[in-house]
Amino acid sequence: MKKHQNTNYFSKTDKAFSRIYIIFGAFTFICFGSYLLKLFISPEGMFPLLVTLTVILGVLLPYLFRKPLRAKLGKVYLFIKIFMACAMVFYAVTFWALVGYIHLSPSAEPTAQPDGTENVYIVFGAKVKEDGPAKTLASRLDVAIDVMQKDTNAVCIVSGGQGPDEPFTEASCMRDYMIERGISSDRIYLEEKASNTKENIKYSVELIEELELEGRQIICISSETHIPRIELMCTRSGIDALYIKAETPMKEFLFTAWVREYLSYVKMLLGV
């Protein structure tokens, strides 16, 4: 009798977590599957690709081979399923919490400071092509140009090095784009070493000190999905800054931008 009750309990638990696995596994697969397609269109290096493939295989393989795994592992398979299901529930909950955090974070007004303090804008780099900045970067630069035209005493730092698949540094491309649209070259300073957000901040602040611009208000300009992470990094580094969001130019890629940011937060928390 007791053996029958235990068998019945495991059977019900198995079915319950199978449903959870399917529902939240489908959501996880949609997230990382769409991001994988985006990576093929616009590569971002090996780390995002390897993580994305690992997650997709981690979701699919236990489901596709569930019968042989259940036969081979017995009740151990149930514990693996419970762990995987809980992990995917955790991912879904924290993913949407991050999306809420991103969209509730404030954005500064793109004007000069009311107390007369002069500003230094930091424009964060992104993908560049042979013919100039990709749409995401162009969106950030258009916002920077707008604020620089209104805030005539301000200067800006364009920050971004050269990736392995980029024809030139992001900073040089950004400078040329701004000059072509009327911003004087003597108001633009280049930071060409950074390869990630942490380095964008670090090297830009070092350049501000080198140029003796410490008395100016720092205002960071980047994409709406990127700004909250920049703000978190600046706060953790004791940097007093304001932040201006640039809208995502292609709304069809907004979802994959959220997935990318989730991975970036995980990477940041792990200190990778």
Summary of the structure (lengths in Angstrom):
residues: 272
radius of gyration: 23.4
end to end distance: 52.8
largest distance: 85.4
contacts: 824
relative contact order: 0.12
helix: 63%
strand: 12%
